[in-house]
Amino acid sequence: MLRRAVVVRYLAIAALIVVGSLVPSGIAKAAPPPSPTPCTGTSCWYPALDSRWQYQLQGVAAYTSTGGINVNISGVPFTGGAAVSPSVFDIDLYVDPAVAGNNTTINTAALNAIHANGDRVICYLSAGTFEPWRPDAASYPDSIKGRSVSGFKDEKWVDIRQTSILLPIMDARVAKCKQAGFDGVEWDTVDGYTNRTSFPLTAADQLFYNTSLANLAHSYGLTVALKNDVEQLPDLSPYFDYAINEQCQQYNECDGYTTYFANNGKVVFQVEYKLGFSKFCPRANSANRNAIKKTYDLFDTPWTPCR
């Protein structure tokens, strides 16, 4: 069964590459998105609608024994009362190099500690940008590297049309998430077509790439989060199991998450960075979105949940 699953997965990836592969010269029109492939098997985890979450992507030396992650964080919610703790953690696949001293240590220390507490872990991966500090950085040719991401000069947008290059890289990454024991995947920076990337990306290009990524995660028995890409919520909600959004209240973009995710029994994880609590928590709580207040650096603290 395992061998057959591997063969099926790679045939599916090969088909996506043939259909969606694009080259810098004479780029073809984006192919239609593949049909949704659901997550199957006993390992597929679906968070409850009222799952409180933590978003920590930078490690803290004080928590070196747990891979730089504060696995026992707690705080009083906006609604008051006793301190509460998250049941879902979204962390990077790797230990922060500032904590590990290298860029190759997979964060099983945090993963195992979080699981020991009875909580779940989402594996953070960037699918739409080139990050030079990643151990697989050499797999990215210059031809797919575009403009720097705003606010992150070393991180560059990639040409998501070139799926023959990108999908095998993403496959190798999600395989590591699965092998390590993560419960789900967050594909980040999957809205390049709405940004200045230096490539003429279209909504159709993004739709093909994002749906392919969702199916890829499912092929490993992992559920998958849609990160932002608010404009394509109607098209992408059938492919993704839950949503992660940054600042939807600040930009008045939250309503679609109620329609296409929460109303369909799919969890919405929301983070706000700039708004005061009274500006987003009441609305998030009434709409059953799991919102937290953080700062852009995404250390363990500050962390305040709305409920």
N, C-alpha and C positions, 0 to 999 in steps of 0.2 A: 504493500500500500504506500509506503513512504517513497519508494523509487518511482511509482506511478505518479504520485503527487508532484514530485520534482520534475518529471518529464512534462506533465501537463502545464506546470507553472512556466517552464522555459519555452514551451511551444507558444503559450499565450504572450509572453514577453516578446518573442521573435516576431509574432504576428503584428503586435503593436509597433515594433520597430520598422517593419516593412511598410506598414500603412502610414505611419506618422513620421518616418525619417525624412529629414530635410537638410539641405546643404546650403552654404552661404550664397552660392550663385544659382540663379534661376529657381528660387524657392517656390514650391508648389502651394496650392491652397490647402488649408488644414483639412484633414480627414474628419469624417463624422466621429463622434465619441463612441467608444466601445459600449456594449451593453453592460449594465451593472452586474458584477459578480459578488454575491454576498459572502460574508465571512461564515465559514462552516467549521464545525468541529467543536469539541468540548472546551477548547482553549479560548473561544471567542467570549470576550467580556463586554457587557453593556452596562454602563454606570446608571444608577438610579437618577431620576429627574432632579432630586434634591441633594445631589452630591456636592459637598463643599470641597473646594480645590485650592491648591497652592501652585504658584508658578515661580520656580527658582532656576535660573539658568547660569548664575554666577556662583562659584563655590566660595565658602568661607573657611579659613584655616582652622578656626575653632572646632570645626566639625570634620576634621581630616579622617577620623575613623569611620565616618559614614560618607566618604567621598565628597566632603565639602557641603553636604546637604543637611539642613536642620530638619531632621525627620520627626522631631517631637514638638514642633512649633505649635503654639496655641495663642488665642487672643479673644478679647471680648468683641462680639459682633456689633454692627451698627444698631441692631435691635435691643442691645443691652443684655444683662443677665450674666450667667457664668461664662467663663472662657470656653471656647470650642476649638477643635482641631480639624484639619482637612482629612478627608478620606481618599482623595485623589491628588497625586503629585505629578506635575509635568516638569521633567528634568532632561538635561542633555544626555545623549548616549554616552558621552565621555566625561570623565572627571575634568573639571576646570584645570588647565595646565598650571595655573597659579597655585593650585593645591597639590596636584600630582607631581609637578616637576617635569611632565612630558605631555604629549598630546595623543597618546595611544592607549591610555588606561580606561577601559570600559567601566562604567560606574555600577558594578555589581555590589559594591559596598553599600551604597545608598539603596539600591534596589532590594537587596536582601533585608536590610533594616526596615524599610517601609513595609515589605511583605510580612515581616515578623510582627509588625504592629497591626496587621490585618487590613492594610490599605493597598491601594492600587497605583500603578505607575505608567505614565505615558512617556514614550520615547520621542524626544525632540530631534527633528532632522530638518535642515534647510534644503528644500528641493529646487528653489528658484534662484539661488545665488551661489557664487564661488567664494569660499572662505579659505584663504591661503594657509590658515593654521591647521586645517584638517589633515589627517593622515593620508587621505586619498587625493590630496590637492593635485598631485602630478597627473591624475587621470583627466584633468580638464585642459584641453588644448586652448591656445589663445583665441582661436576662431569663435569660441562660444562665450568669451568673456566680454561684457559690455561696460556700461557706465557704473561708477561706484554708487552704492546705495546711499541715499541721503542720510547723513549723520554717521556713516560707517565707511570711511574712505578706503579701507583695505578690502571691503566686501563688495563684490561686483555682481550685477545682474547677469544671468546667463540666457542664451538663446534657446528657449524651451522648444523651439521647432526642431532642434537637432536631437531627436529622441534616440537615434541610434547610438549616440554618445551618452546621453543623460540617463536613460532608463536602466542600462546595466549598472551604472554607478549607484542609482537609487536602490536597485535590487540588492546589491552587496551591502548597502547600509541597513536596509530593513531586515536582512538576514541576520545581521549582528544584533539588532533589537530582539528578534525572536530567540536567538541562541542565548542571549543574556537572561531572558525571562521577563521582558517587559510585557505589559498587558495591552497596550495600544500604541498608536503612532500619531504624532503631529507632524504633518508636512508644512513647513513654514515658507513664507515668501512665494505663495502661489497666486499672486495677483500682479505679476509683472506687466501684464498688458495695460494696466491702469497707471503705470509709472514710466518715467523717462529712463529707458533701459539701453538706448542706442539701437535697438532692434525694432522693426515695424510689427510688433506683435499684435494679434487681433484677439477678440473675445473667443473666436473659434479655436485659435491656437491654444489658449489657456484652458478651454473646456476639454479639449482632447488630452492635454497633459495632465490636468487634475483628475479626470476620470480614470486615466491610466494608473495614476498613483494610488487612487483608492482601491482599484482592483488588485494592484500589486500587494498592498498591505494585507488585503483579505486572503490572497493566495498563501500567505504565511500563517493564517489563523489568527491575525491581529485585527482588532477593530481600529477605526481610523477617524481622526478629527479633521473637519474642514476649518482651515485657518483664514479668517477674514474673507476676501473675495465676495463681498456682500452683493455685488451686482448679479452674480450668477447663482444665488441661493436656490431659485426655482429649479434650475437645471441640475445642480449638484447635490441637492438634498437626497435624492434616491441612492446615491453612491456612498454617502458618508454617514457614519453612525452617531456622531455628535459634533458639536461646533465649538470652536474657540474663537472669541472675538476680542479685539483690542479697541476700546473707545467707541463702541457703537452708540452709547448715550451721548457722548460729547459731539458726535457728528450726526445725531438723530437718524441712526441707521438700524435700530434694534427691532423694528416691527417685523421684518422678514423672518427673524429667528423664531418668533412666536408662531407665525404661519407655517413655516416649512420645517421647523425642528421641534419645538416644544409641543405643539399641537399634534405632532405625530409620534410623541413618546420618546423623542431624542433630546438628550441633555444639551444645554447651552452653558458653556463656561465663559464668563465675561470678566474682563479686567479693565479698570479705568485708572488713569494716571494723574489727570489734572483736575477733574471735577470734585467738588465737595460731596460728602456722603449724601446729604439731603437732595442733591441734584440727580443722583442715579439709583441709590439703594431702594427707596420706596417703589420706584417703577420696576426695577429688576425683580424685587421680591414678589410684586403682584403679578408679574408675567412669568414667574417660575424660572428666572435665569439665575444662575449661581455666580454672583458678582463679587469681586474683591477689589480692594484699593491697593495699588502697588506704586513703586517708582520705576522709571524707565530702565534702571540698571538691573532690575530683577535679581537682587540678592534675596536672602531669606526674609529680611524685614526691610521696610514695613510690610505688614500683612494684616489687613482687617477685612473680614468677610461681611457681607451685608446681612447675613442671617446665620 
